């Protein structure tokens, strides 16, 4: 399953670079993390029925870190 996700990310990056048409990307790491993190948090919170302790466990995060990330993405 993770290989499939890896392939999707790689394909999206290839399309992104193709769309840049030779322009240099800027802050790619932060952009990618922001694009992935919010839907990941939303999905896991929905999956756990909003239970932050369960979500933190699934994500492998400290519950306080999860709360901070939820607040950063306006998901609280």
N, C-alpha and C positions, 0 to 999 in steps of 0.2 A: 504493500500500500504506500509506504513512504517513497518508493521509487516512482510511483505514479505522480505523487505530489512534486517530487523533485523535477520530473519531466515537465509538469505544468509551469513551474517557476522558471525553468530554463527557457521554455518556449515563450513565455511572456517577456522575459528579458531580451530574447532575440528579437521579438517584435518591437519592443521599446527602442532598442538600439537601431533597428532598421528605420523606425519612424523618425529618429533623430536626424537621419540623412547626413551623417558626417559631423554633426554638432557634438561637442563634448558633453557628456552627462555631468550633472552637478548634484552632490549630496545623495548619491544613489543608495547608499546603505540606509540612511535615515528614511528616505522615501519608501523603500521596500518594507522596512520594519513597520512603518505607519500603515502601509497598505494591507499588511497581513495581520498585524496585531489586533486591530479593532474587530474585524469579522471573527477572528479566533476567539477573542474574549466574549463577543456576543453569542457565538455558537455554544461555547462551553457553559456560559451562564444560563442560556435557554435549556441546555441539556440537563443541567442540575436543578432546574426550577428556581434559579436565583440563589441557591445555597453557595455562599462564598467559600465556606470551608471545603466542600466537595470540589468546587471549581479549582481552588488553589491546589488541592491534592492532584487532580487530573493534570493540571498545567505544570506541576512541579515547582510551584511558587509558594513563597511565604504568604499567608493571608493578608498581611499588611501591604506587601508588594502588589498583590492583586487589587486591593482597594485603591492604592495609588494609581495603578494603571487604569482602572475603571473610571476613576475621577478624571484622569488626563483625557480620556476618550469620551467624556460626558455620558457614561453608561450607568451611573449610580442613581 
